[in-house]
Amino acid sequence: MEKIGIGPNVFLPMPVVLVGTVVGGRPNFMAAGWASRVNANPPMLAVGINRNHATHAGIRETGTFSVNIPHTGMMEKTDYCGLVSGENTDKSGLFDLFSGALPGAPMIRACPLAMECRLVQTVDLPTNTLFIGEILGAYADEDCLVDGRPDMERIDPLILTMPDNRYWSLGEYAGEAWSAGKRLKKGA
Ligand SMILES: Cc1cc2nc3c(=O)[nH]c(=O)nc-3n(C[C@H](O)[C@H](O)[C@H](O)COP(=O)(O)O)c2cc1C
């Protein structure tokens, strides 16, 4: 098929997370698609947050943040957290919260998987800051675990595509990673 240049403003499919921190003394959550695991050991996550967001100031101030994975049933509240700012709207009462070791990283009880992170590095980019955090604790609903590990089918995460700005649920299981390509390895 012939390729058509579409310009550089393209995106990867991504799970949506709720980034939690404390803003002006109260818990605050924002929707984020630009989040990823970025280091193996110690486990680290990075989130790309626009400099104008209240969350940006909150993470800088507290040096901590949480990353909460909402299930598809939480779409409305998740989207709301991406529409309004903690700068002028109190989002602290939206969710039932719990905390682990880090008081500046409030976590959402309704999210089947939540992680608390200590800020270890920041990378200043033209519009956003990449906040890199070490995961100090992770908490999952018991019924979302299979063999003690988070099972994404049970977690039922919200997936975001851009630039069409649509939410999706996880698709069909397709195969085993680090295994499906083995037949093509030389000598196998
Ligand atoms: C689905 C979705 C994903 C978003 N992803 C990001 C993101 O990755 N980075 C970012 O800076 N803003 C992102 N936003 C925008 C912020 O969530 C939004 O501006 C929010 O109101 C900021 O809240 P705060 O000011 O309380 O931090 C996203 C919004 C939506 C709806």
The ligand as an SDF file (V2000), in Angstrom:
LIG
                    3D

 31 33  0  0  0  0  0  0  0  0999 V2000
   -8.0500   11.6500   28.1360 C   0  0  0  0  0  0  0  0  0  0  0  0
   -7.1510   12.7790   28.5450 C   0  0  0  0  0  0  0  0  0  0  0  0
   -5.7720   12.5950   28.5820 C   0  0  0  0  0  0  0  0  0  0  0  0
   -4.9340   13.6420   28.9490 C   0  0  0  0  0  0  0  0  0  0  0  0
   -3.5770   13.4230   28.9770 N   0  0  0  0  0  0  0  0  0  0  0  0
   -2.7690   14.4250   29.3780 C   0  0  0  0  0  0  0  0  0  0  0  0
   -1.3620   14.2020   29.4690 C   0  0  0  0  0  0  0  0  0  0  0  0
   -0.8530   13.1090   29.2470 O   0  0  0  0  0  0  0  0  0  0  0  0
   -0.5830   15.2590   29.8370 N   0  0  0  0  0  0  0  0  0  0  0  0
   -1.1070   16.4920   30.1250 C   0  0  0  0  0  0  0  0  0  0  0  0
   -0.3410   17.4080   30.4630 O   0  0  0  0  0  0  0  0  0  0  0  0
   -2.4480   16.7120   30.0780 N   0  0  0  0  0  0  0  0  0  0  0  0
   -3.2790   15.7100   29.7250 C   0  0  0  0  0  0  0  0  0  0  0  0
   -4.6220   15.9180   29.7050 N   0  0  0  0  0  0  0  0  0  0  0  0
   -5.1610   17.2370   30.1220 C   0  0  0  0  0  0  0  0  0  0  0  0
   -5.3050   17.3600   31.6490 C   0  0  0  0  0  0  0  0  0  0  0  0
   -5.8450   16.1760   32.2240 O   0  0  0  0  0  0  0  0  0  0  0  0
   -6.2420   18.5280   31.9630 C   0  0  0  0  0  0  0  0  0  0  0  0
   -5.7110   19.7250   31.4520 O   0  0  0  0  0  0  0  0  0  0  0  0
   -6.5510   18.6610   33.4510 C   0  0  0  0  0  0  0  0  0  0  0  0
   -7.6290   19.5600   33.5950 O   0  0  0  0  0  0  0  0  0  0  0  0
   -5.3780   19.1550   34.2880 C   0  0  0  0  0  0  0  0  0  0  0  0
   -5.8030   19.1120   35.6160 O   0  0  0  0  0  0  0  0  0  0  0  0
   -5.0270   19.8620   36.7960 P   0  0  0  0  0  0  0  0  0  0  0  0
   -4.8920   21.3230   36.3860 O   0  0  0  0  0  0  0  0  0  0  0  0
   -5.9210   19.6790   37.9910 O   0  0  0  0  0  0  0  0  0  0  0  0
   -3.6750   19.2240   36.9360 O   0  0  0  0  0  0  0  0  0  0  0  0
   -5.4850   14.9050   29.3100 C   0  0  0  0  0  0  0  0  0  0  0  0
   -6.8790   15.0850   29.2750 C   0  0  0  0  0  0  0  0  0  0  0  0
   -7.6950   14.0370   28.8950 C   0  0  0  0  0  0  0  0  0  0  0  0
   -9.1880   14.2290   28.8590 C   0  0  0  0  0  0  0  0  0  0  0  0
  1  2  1  0
  2  3  1  0
  2 30  2  0
  3  4  2  0
  4  5  1  0
  4 28  1  0
  5  6  2  0
  6  7  1  0
  6 13  1  0
  7  8  2  0
  7  9  1  0
  9 10  1  0
 10 11  2  0
 10 12  1  0
 12 13  2  0
 13 14  1  0
 14 15  1  0
 14 28  1  0
 15 16  1  0
 16 17  1  0
 16 18  1  0
 18 19  1  0
 18 20  1  0
 20 21  1  0
 20 22  1  0
 22 23  1  0
 23 24  1  0
 24 25  2  0
 24 26  1  0
 24 27  1  0
 28 29  2  0
 29 30  1  0
 30 31  1  0
M  END
$$$$
